[in-house]
Each structure stands twice: as structure tokens, then as C-alpha cells.
Amino acid sequence: MRKERTILGIDPGLANTGWGIVHQSGPRFACLAYGCVSTPSEVELSRRLAKIHEQIGAVIARYEPSCVGIETVWFGQNITAAFATGQARGAALVACAQAGLEVGEFSPKQIKLAVVGEGGAEKDQVQYMVKQLLALDDVPRPDHAADALAAAICYTTHEGFIGKEESA
């Protein structure tokens, strides 16, 4: 394991893509920044995706993370929302690939388990634990940013290799 690294966390969504930057130094975490890329529904889809790609690219250029933890798409009941989330996720992943970042992809359950210790944790429990783990004064807002920070924290517990075979 690297002793120090900067990790980008992404919570993808077409309307709101949360991002968070976590610096890890051994077992210690520090939140460097977080935010949200918002795209209005009245804007053409291609322009919304371009904005997500460009702004995630700008975050990468500014904070120079070495890796990224990104949430996978959860289908649930709303297939239309899942497709939109998948498109936003793709736009963010292209920005990560262009920067040569190592990517760890995690399900919502894996992220909750890593941050709270319970895969079925509620959103407010995740937000509370993100605040505690990163020693923040307040819960990160909007909640998409808190979820992105949780994805970055999850990366540290899984080393970004979930679903990939590691060589012995």
C-alpha cells in the first residue's frame, strides 16, 4: 500500500455528480475539497455530459489524484434514471481515463459497508461517518458530495481492486 496518495471519489448522476478529494497518509484521512457538478434538465443531454466530463477533468487537473473510487449504477425500480446515471458515470470515467487514473468501482452496498460497517446503512448514517472519518465540522453538502467522499474512503479499504484479479 502506498504511504500517501490523493483519491478522487465520484457519485455519478446526470442532474448532480458529486466529487470529493481525500488525501490519505497511512491510516489518516484528510478532506481536501468536495463539490457537485449540476446540470439542468432543460439543457441538451450531450451538453450536460460534456459539462460533467469537463468539470471532473478540471478537478483532476487541480488536485492531481492518483486514483478514483466511483459508485456503480444501481438499477432499483427506475430504469430511466439508471440509464441517465450510467451516461453521467461514463462521462466522468472518460475524464479519469484521460488522466491515467487507477479506477476502483464500488456498489452502493460496498461503499456503505466500508464507511459505516453495514451494507444496508441509511444515507444519514453514511453522511455522519464521512464527517467523523474526515474530521469535518459539518456534514458535506450536498449529499452527492458526501457520497463521493464515501466512495473515496471505500477505495482505501478495497485498494481499488474489487472485481479484479490480483496477481500473487
C-alpha positions in Angstrom: 0.0 0.0 0.0 1.2 3.5 -0.8 2.0 5.6 2.3 0.5 8.8 0.8 -2.0 9.3 -2.0 -4.8 11.6 -3.1 -8.0 9.9 -4.0 -10.9 11.3 -6.1 -14.4 9.9 -5.1 -17.3 10.2 -7.6 -21.0 9.8 -7.0 -22.4 9.9 -10.6 -25.7 11.4 -11.6 -26.9 13.3 -14.6 -28.6 16.1 -12.6 -25.8 16.0 -9.9 -22.4 14.4 -10.0 -20.8 14.6 -6.6 -17.0 14.7 -6.2 -14.7 14.6 -3.3 -10.9 14.7 -2.8 -9.4 12.7 0.1 -5.7 12.7 1.0 -4.5 9.5 2.7 -1.4 9.4 4.7 -1.0 6.0 6.2 -4.2 5.4 8.3 -5.1 9.1 8.3 -7.5 10.8 6.0 -8.0 14.5 5.2 -10.6 16.0 3.1 -9.1 18.5 0.6 -12.2 19.6 -1.2 -15.6 18.5 -2.4 -18.4 19.7 -4.6 -21.0 18.8 -7.1 -21.4 19.2 -10.9 -25.0 20.1 -11.5 -26.7 20.1 -14.9 -30.2 21.4 -15.5 -32.7 19.1 -17.2 -33.6 21.7 -19.8 -30.1 21.5 -21.3 -29.4 19.1 -24.1 -28.1 15.7 -23.0 -24.8 15.9 -24.9 -24.0 19.3 -23.3 -24.9 18.0 -19.8 -22.5 15.1 -20.3 -19.8 17.5 -21.7 -20.1 19.6 -18.6 -19.6 16.6 -16.3 -16.6 15.5 -18.3 -15.0 19.0 -18.3 -15.6 19.7 -14.6 -14.4 16.4 -13.4 -11.4 16.9 -15.7 -10.8 20.3 -14.0 -11.0 18.7 -10.5 -8.4 16.1 -11.6 -6.1 18.8 -13.0 -6.3 20.9 -9.9 -5.9 18.2 -7.2 -3.9 15.6 -9.2 -5.3 12.4 -7.6 -3.6 9.1 -8.3 -6.8 7.1 -8.2 -10.5 7.2 -8.1 -13.3 5.4 -6.4 -16.6 5.6 -8.3 -20.0 4.2 -7.4 -21.6 1.7 -9.8 -25.1 2.1 -11.2 -27.9 0.7 -9.1 -30.9 0.0 -11.1 -33.6 -0.4 -8.5 -37.1 0.4 -9.8 -36.2 3.3 -12.1 -34.5 2.1 -15.3 -34.7 5.5 -16.9 -32.8 7.1 -14.0 -30.3 4.3 -14.1 -29.5 4.9 -17.8 -29.1 8.6 -17.2 -26.7 7.8 -14.2 -24.8 5.4 -16.4 -24.3 8.1 -19.0 -23.0 10.6 -16.4 -20.8 7.9 -15.0 -19.3 7.3 -18.4 -18.6 11.0 -18.9 -16.8 11.1 -15.5 -14.9 7.9 -16.3 -13.6 9.2 -19.6 -12.1 12.2 -17.7 -10.5 9.7 -15.3 -9.1 7.6 -18.1 -7.7 10.6 -19.9 -5.7 11.4 -16.8 -4.5 7.8 -16.4 -6.1 7.3 -13.0 -6.5 3.9 -11.5 -10.2 3.3 -11.0 -12.0 1.3 -8.3 -15.7 0.7 -9.0 -17.9 0.0 -5.9 -21.5 -0.8 -5.4 -23.6 1.3 -3.0 -23.6 -1.6 -0.6 -19.8 -1.9 -0.7 -19.4 1.9 0.0 -21.8 1.8 2.9 -20.1 -1.3 4.3 -16.7 0.4 4.1 -17.8 3.7 5.7 -20.5 2.6 8.2 -19.8 -1.1 8.7 -23.3 -2.0 7.5 -24.1 -2.5 3.8 -27.7 -1.5 4.4 -26.9 1.8 6.1 -29.1 4.8 5.7 -27.9 7.9 3.8 -27.7 10.0 7.1 -25.5 7.3 8.7 -23.1 7.5 5.7 -23.0 11.3 5.9 -22.4 11.2 9.7 -19.5 8.7 9.3 -17.9 10.7 6.4 -18.0 13.7 8.7 -16.4 11.7 11.6 -13.8 9.9 9.4 -12.6 13.1 7.8 -12.9 15.2 11.0 -15.1 17.8 9.3 -17.1 20.4 11.2 -20.3 19.7 9.3 -21.8 17.0 7.1 -20.7 17.7 3.5 -23.4 19.3 1.4 -24.9 18.5 -1.0 -25.4 14.8 -0.1 -23.9 13.9 -3.5 -20.6 15.3 -2.3 -20.8 13.3 0.9 -21.5 10.2 -1.1 -18.4 10.9 -3.3 -16.2 11.3 -0.3 -17.6 7.9 0.9 -16.6 6.4 -2.4 -13.0 7.7 -2.0 -12.9 6.3 1.6 -14.1 3.0 0.2 -11.3 3.0 -2.3 -8.8 3.0 0.6 -10.4 -0.1 2.2 -10.5 -2.1 -1.0 -7.3 -0.7 -2.6 -9.3 -0.3 -5.8 -9.1 -3.9 -6.8 -12.6 -5.2 -6.1 -13.8 -7.3 -9.0 -10.3 -7.5 -10.5 -7.9 -10.4 -10.1 -4.7 -9.6 -8.3 -1.5 -11.4 -9.2 0.0 -13.4 -6.3 
